[in-house]
């Protein structure tokens, strides 16, 4: 009797519903729509990339088939009239698509996995989810290897069937090879346009949802998965009944003779996705300020001044502009409606120094290693990089790589920054030149600065007679006039941030932020007034949003840069620390503050973690 009940799916579903209600927390309506929106944002980027890949793949296939169609088939093929084998080798195209499509599948799987893993950190708190999404686990790699061949075989079986039909129809109609060639072109027109988009959408959904479920498992805080449909007038009859269905992780939604459905898509062009059911105990602990949370709602936590977090209130995701507006409003409230402060006013600057000092002291108390996390992280990064590039154990080569990392850092997060630097360095080792285009896709490097900066380094190496001589020039002192003359000699405008009569190291040729960041990487004194230092500074003055209605991301004037330097030095003097240590703590604090306020773009990433991401991508 009991075993019969267990086998009954309705009974299992009802028991699961009881378990979920007792220990799980489902997303509410707003959270579901936000999760879906974020899923689709990541999905769309990958879908576009893969559509281009599939179009090129079908064009290559078309050219290959047409080049053979006027050739005589081998005798063995004549005997059996297996023209599809002669024109189209499924084995060859399976291997090709498994390689090209497999790379995309891995990228989408890992990209969605990382995004979801970080979103769950934001939801429950980093104290409960440590590390980063790991795509190198044996089970994950086995899934990807198995799936890419399954995917390639399915796509090419359809292509072979299409060609087979075209050949049979053409031969039966007596069209001749020219007529058959035209029919082949028409068939490939459909593959290159509509079918490429259909495949890209379907496989992007599949890989993304698989990556989601793996992230749920790795997080350790998700107890079940829920099927979410796209709620609009395009919702189909097949997907509609799936909405809201909940199953344990790894379970099958539909047990089908053709294919088991563990996650969307349910059909080609499906738009459904998974959402998590999170264990309530982690959400409760996070709201109360659980282990490692820094006692969020307790007295003495300066974050509470900036981010309202009443007991029991869920912290909602926010766009960065919404957070900047929130911080501007909170600044005004803390200063009794006084509006913005003036960083050129010495009293206002002292107030900002005092407030930042409280934040720095709090961060040191709650995270003892905050003052040296950056220097340790850079050392760990070079240790990991040296396994791939052994010469990076040498100080001179580390210095050169640090230059690549620094010049490609503007407008890049650590993951993309490390990826660009590593990929460019890999080519440089082989050719002696930094590539001005991404060798993977032939387009400009990610980030606004990378391509022109690499071009400048190539020219400086040539002008100075080699890499070592260039690095020597970068560390030498020069006047602002000399640096701008060199910029002009390599077809760049003089820098407005460099005074003609000022004294600078040659590294300043790339701009003040880049030069200072390079020095930080190499453990030298100097401040990098980047996006997080700029946000931390302007938050204290209620000036996060500039006159153009944009969130400030870098100092725009020399007086502003000077005020920021005074601010950091003032905190350093009062805390008894070095300015560089204060900078590391402010970076750490500010990113976590924006993350706590609901920013999805402020999940702190270390460079050592960025190396791991690059390693996984290049496996």
BELBEL-V51594 format. One record per pair of residues at least 12 apart in sequence whose ideal C-beta (glycine too) atoms are under 10 Angstrom apart, sorted by the first residue. I is the first residue (numbers start at 1). GAP is how many residues later the second one is. Records with the same first field share a line. If there is no record, write none. Layout:
I: GAP ; GAP
This chain:
9: 246
12: 235 ; 236 ; 239
13: 232 ; 233 ; 234
16: 207 ; 208 ; 229 ; 230 ; 231 ; 232 ; 235 ; 261
17: 207 ; 229
19: 204 ; 205 ; 227 ; 229 ; 258
20: 203 ; 204 ; 206 ; 226 ; 228 ; 257 ; 260
21: 259
22: 258
23: 200 ; 201 ; 254 ; 255 ; 256 ; 257 ; 258
24: 198 ; 199 ; 200 ; 202 ; 222 ; 252 ; 253 ; 254 ; 255 ; 256 ; 259
25: 98 ; 99 ; 198 ; 251 ; 252 ; 253 ; 254 ; 255 ; 256 ; 257 ; 258 ; 259 ; 289
26: 198 ; 200 ; 218 ; 220 ; 249 ; 250 ; 251 ; 252
27: 96 ; 199 ; 201 ; 248 ; 249 ; 250 ; 251
28: 286
29: 202
30: 284 ; 286 ; 287
31: 92 ; 244 ; 283 ; 285 ; 286
32: 194 ; 196 ; 199 ; 212 ; 241 ; 243
33: 195 ; 198
34: 85 ; 282 ; 283 ; 566
35: 81 ; 84 ; 88 ; 177 ; 193 ; 238 ; 239 ; 240 ; 241 ; 282
36: 192 ; 193 ; 194 ; 195 ; 235 ; 236 ; 237 ; 239
37: 280
38: 74 ; 77 ; 78 ; 81 ; 235 ; 279 ; 562
39: 73 ; 76 ; 77 ; 80 ; 166 ; 169 ; 170 ; 173 ; 189 ; 232 ; 233 ; 234 ; 235 ; 236
40: 165 ; 168 ; 190 ; 231 ; 233
41: 74 ; 559
42: 66 ; 69 ; 70 ; 72 ; 73 ; 74 ; 162 ; 166 ; 169
43: 65 ; 68 ; 69 ; 158 ; 161 ; 162 ; 164 ; 165 ; 166 ; 228 ; 230
44: 157 ; 160
45: 63 ; 66 ; 159
46: 58 ; 59 ; 61 ; 62 ; 63 ; 65 ; 66 ; 154 ; 157 ; 158 ; 159 ; 161 ; 162
47: 57 ; 61 ; 150 ; 153 ; 154 ; 155 ; 156 ; 157 ; 158 ; 161
48: 149 ; 152 ; 156
49: 55 ; 58 ; 59 ; 151 ; 155 ; 392
50: 50 ; 51 ; 53 ; 54 ; 55 ; 57 ; 58 ; 146 ; 147 ; 149 ; 150 ; 151 ; 153 ; 154 ; 157
51: 142 ; 145 ; 146 ; 147 ; 148 ; 149 ; 150 ; 153
52: 144 ; 148 ; 389
53: 44 ; 47 ; 48 ; 50 ; 51 ; 143 ; 146 ; 147 ; 388
54: 43 ; 46 ; 47 ; 50 ; 101 ; 137 ; 138 ; 141 ; 142 ; 143 ; 144 ; 145 ; 146 ; 149
55: 136 ; 137 ; 138 ; 140 ; 141 ; 142 ; 145
56: 44 ; 136 ; 140
57: 36 ; 39 ; 40 ; 43 ; 44 ; 98 ; 99 ; 102 ; 134 ; 135 ; 139 ; 142
58: 97 ; 101 ; 129 ; 130 ; 131 ; 132 ; 133 ; 134 ; 135 ; 137 ; 138 ; 141
59: 129 ; 132 ; 133 ; 137
60: 33 ; 36 ; 40
61: 27 ; 31 ; 32 ; 35 ; 36 ; 95 ; 98 ; 102 ; 127 ; 130 ; 131
62: 122 ; 123 ; 125 ; 126 ; 127 ; 129 ; 130
63: 125
64: 23 ; 24 ; 25 ; 28 ; 29
65: 19 ; 21 ; 22 ; 23 ; 94 ; 98 ; 101 ; 102 ; 116 ; 119 ; 120 ; 122 ; 123
66: 21 ; 111 ; 114 ; 115 ; 118 ; 119 ; 122
67: 20
68: 15 ; 18 ; 19 ; 20
69: 14 ; 17 ; 18 ; 98 ; 101 ; 108 ; 109 ; 111 ; 112 ; 115
70: 107 ; 108 ; 110 ; 111
71: 15 ; 16 ; 106
72: 14
73: 12 ; 13 ; 14
74: 12
81: 86 ; 87 ; 90
82: 82 ; 85
83: 80 ; 81 ; 83 ; 84 ; 85 ; 87 ; 88 ; 97
84: 75 ; 76 ; 77 ; 78 ; 79 ; 80 ; 81 ; 82 ; 83 ; 84
85: 75 ; 79
86: 81
87: 73 ; 76 ; 77 ; 79 ; 80 ; 93 ; 97
88: 68 ; 71 ; 72 ; 74 ; 75 ; 76 ; 79
89: 67 ; 71
90: 62 ; 63 ; 66 ; 67 ; 69 ; 70
91: 65
92: 64
93: 59 ; 60 ; 62 ; 63 ; 66 ; 67
94: 54 ; 55 ; 57 ; 58 ; 59 ; 60 ; 61 ; 62 ; 63
95: 54 ; 57 ; 61
96: 56 ; 60
97: 51 ; 52 ; 54 ; 55 ; 56 ; 57 ; 58 ; 59 ; 62 ; 102
98: 47 ; 49 ; 50 ; 51 ; 52 ; 53 ; 54 ; 55 ; 57 ; 58
99: 49 ; 53
100: 48 ; 52
101: 46 ; 47 ; 48 ; 50 ; 51 ; 54 ; 98 ; 99 ; 102 ; 106
102: 42 ; 43 ; 45 ; 46 ; 47 ; 49 ; 50
103: 41 ; 45 ; 337 ; 514
104: 44 ; 47 ; 96 ; 99 ; 100 ; 103
105: 38 ; 39 ; 40 ; 42 ; 43 ; 46 ; 47 ; 98 ; 99 ; 101 ; 102 ; 103 ; 105 ; 106
106: 29 ; 34 ; 35 ; 38 ; 39 ; 41 ; 42 ; 101 ; 105 ; 510 ; 511 ; 513
107: 28 ; 100 ; 104 ; 510
108: 95 ; 96 ; 97 ; 98 ; 99 ; 100 ; 101 ; 102 ; 103
109: 24 ; 26 ; 31 ; 34 ; 35 ; 38 ; 97 ; 98 ; 99 ; 100 ; 101 ; 102 ; 103 ; 105 ; 106
110: 23 ; 24 ; 25 ; 26 ; 30 ; 34 ; 97 ; 101 ; 104 ; 105 ; 503 ; 506 ; 507
111: 22 ; 24 ; 96 ; 97 ; 100 ; 502 ; 506
112: 21 ; 92 ; 95 ; 96 ; 97 ; 98 ; 99 ; 100 ; 101 ; 102 ; 103 ; 161
113: 19 ; 20 ; 21 ; 22 ; 27 ; 94 ; 95 ; 97 ; 98 ; 99 ; 100 ; 101 ; 102 ; 103 ; 105
114: 18 ; 19 ; 20 ; 21 ; 97 ; 101 ; 301 ; 489 ; 491 ; 499 ; 502
115: 18 ; 93 ; 96 ; 97 ; 100 ; 485 ; 488
116: 17 ; 92 ; 93 ; 95 ; 96 ; 97 ; 98 ; 99 ; 100 ; 102 ; 103 ; 106 ; 158 ; 159 ; 160
117: 12 ; 14 ; 15 ; 16 ; 17 ; 94 ; 95 ; 97 ; 98 ; 99 ; 101 ; 102 ; 486
118: 14 ; 15 ; 97 ; 477 ; 482 ; 483 ; 484 ; 485 ; 486 ; 487
119: 93 ; 96 ; 100 ; 157 ; 198 ; 481 ; 484
120: 13 ; 95 ; 96 ; 98 ; 99 ; 100 ; 101 ; 102 ; 156 ; 158 ; 162
121: 98 ; 100 ; 474 ; 482 ; 483
122: 193 ; 195 ; 473 ; 474 ; 476 ; 477 ; 478 ; 480 ; 481
123: 96 ; 98 ; 99 ; 153 ; 155 ; 159 ; 160 ; 163 ; 191 ; 192 ; 194
124: 95 ; 96 ; 97 ; 98 ; 154 ; 155 ; 157 ; 158 ; 159 ; 160 ; 161 ; 162 ; 163 ; 166
125: 96 ; 157 ; 158 ; 160 ; 161 ; 162 ; 164 ; 165 ; 166 ; 167 ; 168 ; 169 ; 171 ; 190 ; 470 ; 471
126: 160 ; 166 ; 167 ; 466 ; 469 ; 470 ; 477 ; 478
127: 155 ; 158 ; 159 ; 162 ; 163 ; 164 ; 165 ; 166 ; 167
128: 91 ; 92 ; 93 ; 151 ; 153 ; 154 ; 155 ; 157 ; 158 ; 162 ; 163 ; 164 ; 165
129: 86 ; 89 ; 90 ; 91 ; 92 ; 153
130: 89 ; 90 ; 162
131: 87 ; 478 ; 481
132: 86 ; 283 ; 471 ; 473 ; 474 ; 476 ; 477 ; 478 ; 480 ; 481 ; 484
133: 78 ; 81 ; 82 ; 85 ; 86 ; 476 ; 479 ; 480 ; 483
134: 80 ; 81 ; 84 ; 478 ; 482
135: 76 ; 79 ; 83 ; 477 ; 478 ; 480 ; 481 ; 482 ; 484
136: 476 ; 479 ; 480 ; 483
137: 77 ; 80 ; 81
139: 75 ; 78
140: 70 ; 71 ; 74 ; 77 ; 78 ; 476
141: 475 ; 478
143: 64 ; 67 ; 68 ; 71
144: 63 ; 66 ; 67 ; 475
147: 56 ; 59 ; 60 ; 63
148: 55 ; 59
150: 109
151: 48 ; 51 ; 52 ; 55 ; 56
154: 45 ; 49 ; 105
155: 36 ; 40 ; 44 ; 48
158: 33 ; 37 ; 41
159: 28 ; 29 ; 32 ; 36
162: 22 ; 25 ; 26 ; 28 ; 29 ; 33
163: 20 ; 21 ; 24 ; 25
165: 18 ; 22
166: 14 ; 15 ; 16 ; 17 ; 18 ; 19 ; 20 ; 21 ; 22
167: 13 ; 16 ; 17
169: 14
170: 12 ; 13 ; 14
195: 73
197: 72
198: 70 ; 71
199: 69 ; 70
201: 64 ; 67 ; 68 ; 69 ; 70
202: 62 ; 63 ; 65 ; 66 ; 67 ; 68
203: 62 ; 65
204: 61
205: 58 ; 59 ; 60 ; 61 ; 63 ; 64 ; 65 ; 66 ; 67 ; 68
206: 56 ; 57 ; 58 ; 59 ; 64
208: 55 ; 56 ; 57 ; 65 ; 66
209: 16 ; 18 ; 53 ; 54 ; 55 ; 56 ; 61 ; 63 ; 64 ; 65
210: 52 ; 53 ; 54 ; 64
211: 52 ; 63
212: 13 ; 51 ; 52 ; 61 ; 62 ; 63 ; 64
213: 12 ; 36 ; 37 ; 49 ; 50 ; 61 ; 63
214: 35 ; 36
215: 59 ; 61
216: 33 ; 34 ; 58 ; 59 ; 60 ; 61 ; 62
217: 32 ; 33
219: 57 ; 59 ; 60 ; 63
220: 59 ; 62
221: 55 ; 57 ; 58 ; 60 ; 61 ; 62 ; 65
222: 27 ; 52 ; 53 ; 54 ; 55 ; 56 ; 57 ; 60
223: 23 ; 25 ; 26 ; 53 ; 54 ; 55 ; 56 ; 57
224: 22 ; 23 ; 24 ; 25 ; 27 ; 52 ; 53 ; 54 ; 55
225: 20 ; 21 ; 22 ; 23 ; 24 ; 25 ; 26 ; 28 ; 37 ; 38 ; 49 ; 50 ; 51 ; 52
226: 16 ; 17 ; 18 ; 19 ; 20 ; 21 ; 47 ; 48 ; 49 ; 50 ; 51
227: 12 ; 14 ; 15 ; 16 ; 17 ; 18 ; 19 ; 20 ; 26 ; 34 ; 36 ; 37 ; 39 ; 45 ; 46 ; 47 ; 48
228: 14 ; 15 ; 16 ; 17 ; 36 ; 43 ; 44 ; 45 ; 46 ; 47
229: 12 ; 13 ; 14 ; 15 ; 16 ; 35 ; 37 ; 41 ; 42 ; 43 ; 44
230: 13 ; 40 ; 41 ; 42 ; 43
231: 12
232: 39
234: 35 ; 37
235: 36 ; 37
236: 30 ; 31 ; 33 ; 34 ; 35 ; 36
238: 28 ; 29 ; 32 ; 34
239: 25 ; 26 ; 27 ; 28 ; 31 ; 32 ; 33
242: 12 ; 19 ; 22 ; 24 ; 28 ; 30
243: 29
244: 31
246: 29 ; 31
247: 15 ; 16 ; 27 ; 30
248: 29
249: 13 ; 25 ; 27 ; 28
250: 12
253: 13 ; 21
254: 12
262: 12
283: 31
284: 28
286: 28 ; 29
287: 22 ; 23 ; 24 ; 25 ; 26 ; 27 ; 28
288: 23 ; 24
289: 12 ; 20 ; 22
292: 74 ; 75
293: 73 ; 303
294: 68 ; 69 ; 71 ; 72 ; 73 ; 298 ; 302
295: 67 ; 71
296: 13 ; 15 ; 19 ; 300
297: 12 ; 13 ; 14 ; 16
300: 58 ; 61 ; 62 ; 65 ; 66
301: 57 ; 58 ; 61 ; 65
302: 53 ; 54 ; 55 ; 56 ; 57 ; 58 ; 59 ; 60 ; 61 ; 287 ; 291
303: 56 ; 59 ; 60 ; 286 ; 289 ; 290 ; 293 ; 294
304: 292
305: 22 ; 25 ; 26 ; 28 ; 29 ; 50 ; 53 ; 54
306: 17 ; 20 ; 21 ; 24 ; 25 ; 28 ; 53 ; 233 ; 287 ; 288 ; 290 ; 291
307: 16 ; 19 ; 20 ; 23 ; 286 ; 287 ; 289 ; 290 ; 291
308: 18 ; 22 ; 289
309: 287 ; 288
315: 280 ; 281 ; 282 ; 283
316: 281 ; 282
317: 280 ; 281 ; 282 ; 283
318: 276 ; 279 ; 280 ; 281 ; 282
319: 279 ; 280 ; 281 ; 282
320: 215 ; 224 ; 231 ; 274 ; 277 ; 278 ; 279 ; 280 ; 281 ; 282
321: 223 ; 224 ; 228 ; 229 ; 230
322: 275 ; 276 ; 277
323: 212 ; 216 ; 221 ; 228 ; 270 ; 271 ; 272 ; 273 ; 274 ; 275 ; 276 ; 278 ; 279
324: 211 ; 214 ; 215 ; 220 ; 221 ; 226 ; 227 ; 228 ; 270 ; 273 ; 275
325: 219 ; 220 ; 226
326: 218 ; 271 ; 272
327: 208 ; 211 ; 212 ; 213 ; 215 ; 217 ; 218 ; 224 ; 266 ; 267 ; 270
328: 12 ; 210 ; 211 ; 213 ; 214 ; 215 ; 216 ; 217
329: 213
330: 209 ; 212 ; 267
331: 24 ; 207 ; 208 ; 209 ; 210 ; 211 ; 212 ; 213
332: 210
334: 17 ; 21 ; 206 ; 208
335: 13 ; 16 ; 206 ; 207
338: 204
339: 203 ; 204
340: 198 ; 201 ; 202 ; 203 ; 204 ; 205
341: 197 ; 199 ; 200 ; 201 ; 202
342: 199 ; 201 ; 221
343: 194 ; 195 ; 197 ; 198 ; 200 ; 216 ; 217 ; 219 ; 220 ; 221 ; 223 ; 224
344: 215 ; 216 ; 218 ; 219
345: 196 ; 218
346: 220
348: 192 ; 193 ; 215
349: 191 ; 192 ; 214 ; 217 ; 218 ; 221
350: 217 ; 220 ; 224
351: 189 ; 190
352: 184 ; 185 ; 186 ; 187 ; 188 ; 189 ; 211 ; 214 ; 215 ; 218 ; 219
353: 187 ; 213 ; 214 ; 215 ; 216 ; 217 ; 218 ; 219 ; 220 ; 221 ; 222
354: 186 ; 216 ; 217 ; 220
355: 184 ; 185 ; 216
356: 180 ; 181 ; 183 ; 184 ; 211 ; 212 ; 214 ; 215 ; 218 ; 219 ; 226 ; 229 ; 230 ; 233 ; 234
357: 213 ; 214 ; 215 ; 216 ; 217 ; 218 ; 225
358: 213
359: 177 ; 180 ; 181 ; 212 ; 226 ; 227 ; 230 ; 231 ; 234
360: 211 ; 212 ; 214 ; 215 ; 217 ; 221 ; 222 ; 225 ; 226 ; 228 ; 229
361: 210 ; 213 ; 214 ; 224
362: 223 ; 227
363: 221 ; 222 ; 223 ; 225 ; 226 ; 227 ; 229 ; 230
364: 211 ; 213 ; 217 ; 221 ; 224 ; 225
366: 223 ; 226
367: 218 ; 221 ; 222 ; 225
369: 219
370: 211 ; 214 ; 215 ; 216 ; 217 ; 218 ; 219 ; 222
371: 204 ; 206 ; 207 ; 209 ; 210 ; 211 ; 212 ; 213 ; 214 ; 217
372: 208 ; 209 ; 212 ; 213
373: 211 ; 212 ; 214 ; 215 ; 231 ; 233
374: 146 ; 147 ; 149 ; 206 ; 207 ; 209 ; 210 ; 211 ; 213 ; 214 ; 232 ; 233
375: 145 ; 146 ; 148 ; 205 ; 206 ; 209
376: 208 ; 230 ; 232
377: 37 ; 207 ; 229 ; 230 ; 231 ; 232 ; 233 ; 234
378: 20 ; 24 ; 27 ; 142 ; 143 ; 144 ; 145 ; 228 ; 229 ; 230
379: 144 ; 229
380: 226 ; 227 ; 228 ; 229 ; 231
381: 17 ; 20 ; 21 ; 24 ; 33 ; 37 ; 140 ; 225 ; 226 ; 227 ; 228 ; 229 ; 230 ; 231
382: 13 ; 15 ; 16 ; 19 ; 20 ; 139 ; 225 ; 226 ; 229
383: 225 ; 228
384: 223 ; 224 ; 225 ; 226 ; 227 ; 228 ; 230 ; 231
385: 12 ; 13 ; 16 ; 33 ; 36 ; 37 ; 40 ; 222 ; 223 ; 226 ; 229 ; 230
386: 12
387: 224 ; 228
388: 34 ; 37 ; 38 ; 223 ; 226 ; 227 ; 230
389: 12 ; 33 ; 36 ; 37 ; 40
391: 38
392: 33
395: 127
396: 71 ; 72 ; 75 ; 76
397: 28 ; 70 ; 74
398: 123 ; 124
399: 68 ; 69 ; 72 ; 75 ; 76 ; 119 ; 122 ; 123
400: 25 ; 28 ; 57 ; 61 ; 67 ; 68 ; 70 ; 71 ; 74
401: 20 ; 21 ; 23 ; 24 ; 27 ; 120
402: 19 ; 69 ; 105 ; 115 ; 116 ; 117 ; 118 ; 119 ; 120 ; 121
403: 18 ; 50 ; 54 ; 57 ; 64 ; 67 ; 68 ; 71 ; 104 ; 107 ; 111 ; 112 ; 115 ; 118 ; 119
404: 13 ; 16 ; 17 ; 18 ; 20 ; 21 ; 24 ; 30 ; 46 ; 49 ; 50 ; 53 ; 114
405: 12 ; 13 ; 15 ; 16 ; 17 ; 19 ; 20 ; 109 ; 112 ; 113 ; 116 ; 202 ; 205
406: 15 ; 43 ; 47 ; 101 ; 104 ; 105 ; 107 ; 108 ; 109 ; 110 ; 111 ; 112 ; 113 ; 114 ; 115 ; 116 ; 122
407: 13 ; 14 ; 17 ; 27 ; 40 ; 42 ; 43 ; 45 ; 46 ; 47 ; 49 ; 50 ; 100 ; 102 ; 103 ; 104 ; 107 ; 108 ; 110 ; 111
408: 12 ; 13 ; 15 ; 16 ; 26 ; 37 ; 38 ; 39 ; 41 ; 42 ; 43 ; 45 ; 46 ; 106
409: 12 ; 38 ; 40 ; 41 ; 44 ; 101 ; 104 ; 105 ; 108 ; 109 ; 112 ; 119 ; 121
410: 37 ; 38 ; 39 ; 40 ; 43 ; 100 ; 101 ; 103 ; 104 ; 107 ; 120 ; 121 ; 143 ; 144
411: 35 ; 36 ; 37 ; 38 ; 39 ; 120 ; 142 ; 143
412: 33 ; 34 ; 35 ; 36 ; 37 ; 38
413: 34 ; 118 ; 188 ; 189 ; 190 ; 191 ; 192 ; 197
414: 190 ; 191 ; 192 ; 193 ; 194 ; 195 ; 196 ; 197 ; 199
415: 190 ; 192 ; 194 ; 195 ; 196 ; 197 ; 198 ; 199 ; 202
416: 29 ; 30 ; 31 ; 34 ; 189 ; 194 ; 197 ; 198
417: 29 ; 30 ; 33 ; 100 ; 188 ; 190 ; 193
418: 187 ; 189 ; 190 ; 191 ; 192 ; 193 ; 194 ; 195 ; 196
419: 19 ; 26 ; 27 ; 191 ; 192 ; 194 ; 195 ; 198 ; 199
420: 18 ; 25 ; 26 ; 27 ; 29 ; 30 ; 31 ; 34 ; 194
421: 24 ; 29 ; 33 ; 186 ; 189 ; 193
422: 188 ; 189 ; 192 ; 193 ; 195 ; 196
423: 12 ; 15 ; 16 ; 17 ; 22 ; 23 ; 191 ; 194 ; 195
424: 12 ; 14 ; 15 ; 21 ; 26 ; 27 ; 29 ; 30 ; 33
426: 13 ; 192
427: 12 ; 27
428: 26 ; 29 ; 30 ; 33 ; 39
432: 26 ; 29 ; 34 ; 35
433: 21 ; 22 ; 24 ; 25 ; 28 ; 29
434: 16 ; 17 ; 19 ; 20 ; 21 ; 22 ; 23 ; 24 ; 27
435: 16 ; 19 ; 23
436: 14 ; 15 ; 16 ; 17 ; 18 ; 19 ; 22
437: 14 ; 17
438: 12 ; 13
449: 61 ; 62 ; 64 ; 65
452: 38 ; 39 ; 40 ; 58
453: 56 ; 57 ; 58 ; 61
455: 35 ; 36 ; 37
456: 30 ; 31 ; 34 ; 35 ; 36 ; 53 ; 54
457: 13 ; 17 ; 33 ; 52 ; 53
458: 12 ; 32
459: 27 ; 30 ; 31 ; 32 ; 33
460: 13 ; 14 ; 26 ; 29 ; 30 ; 46 ; 49 ; 50
461: 12
462: 28
463: 23 ; 26 ; 27
464: 42
470: 36
471: 35 ; 36
472: 34
473: 13 ; 32 ; 33 ; 34 ; 36
474: 31 ; 32 ; 33 ; 34 ; 35 ; 36 ; 41 ; 44
475: 30 ; 31 ; 32 ; 43 ; 44 ; 47 ; 49
476: 28 ; 29 ; 30 ; 31
477: 26 ; 27 ; 28 ; 29
478: 20 ; 24 ; 25 ; 26 ; 27 ; 28 ; 29 ; 30 ; 31
479: 19 ; 20 ; 21 ; 22 ; 23 ; 24 ; 25
480: 14 ; 15 ; 17 ; 18 ; 19 ; 20 ; 21 ; 22 ; 23 ; 24 ; 28
481: 13 ; 17 ; 18 ; 19 ; 20 ; 21
482: 16 ; 18 ; 22 ; 24 ; 27
483: 12 ; 15 ; 17 ; 19 ; 21 ; 22 ; 23 ; 24 ; 25 ; 26 ; 27
484: 12 ; 14 ; 15 ; 16 ; 25
485: 15
486: 20 ; 23
487: 22 ; 23
490: 19
492: 17 ; 18
495: 13 ; 14 ; 15 ; 16 ; 17
496: 61 ; 62
497: 14 ; 15 ; 16 ; 18 ; 58 ; 60 ; 61 ; 64
498: 13 ; 14
499: 59
505: 13 ; 14 ; 19 ; 21
507: 12 ; 15 ; 19
511: 43
512: 14 ; 15 ; 16 ; 17 ; 42 ; 43 ; 46 ; 49
513: 14 ; 15 ; 16 ; 17 ; 18 ; 20 ; 21 ; 41 ; 42 ; 48
514: 14 ; 16
515: 13
516: 12 ; 13 ; 14 ; 67
517: 12 ; 13
519: 61
520: 60 ; 63 ; 64 ; 67
521: 86
523: 57
524: 56
525: 53 ; 54 ; 55
526: 53 ; 54 ; 57
527: 34 ; 37 ; 38 ; 40 ; 41 ; 42 ; 45 ; 52 ; 53 ; 55 ; 56
528: 52 ; 55 ; 59
529: 25 ; 26 ; 31 ; 32 ; 35 ; 36 ; 39 ; 54
530: 23 ; 24 ; 25 ; 53 ; 57
531: 20 ; 21 ; 22 ; 23 ; 56 ; 59 ; 60
532: 21 ; 51 ; 54 ; 55 ; 56 ; 57 ; 58 ; 59 ; 61 ; 62 ; 70 ; 72
533: 21 ; 22 ; 31 ; 34 ; 35 ; 49 ; 50 ; 53 ; 54 ; 57
534: 17 ; 18 ; 19 ; 20 ; 21 ; 22 ; 26 ; 27 ; 30 ; 56
535: 16 ; 17 ; 18 ; 51 ; 55 ; 56 ; 58 ; 59 ; 67
536: 28 ; 31 ; 32 ; 47 ; 50 ; 51 ; 53 ; 54 ; 55 ; 57 ; 58
537: 15 ; 18 ; 23 ; 26 ; 27 ; 30 ; 31 ; 49 ; 53
538: 13 ; 14 ; 15 ; 17 ; 22 ; 26
539: 13 ; 51 ; 54 ; 55
540: 27
541: 22 ; 26
543: 17
565: 14
567: 15 ; 19
568: 12 ; 14 ; 15 ; 18
569: 13
570: 12
571: 12 ; 14 ; 15
587: 17
588: 16
590: 12 ; 14
591: 12 ; 13 ; 14
592: 12
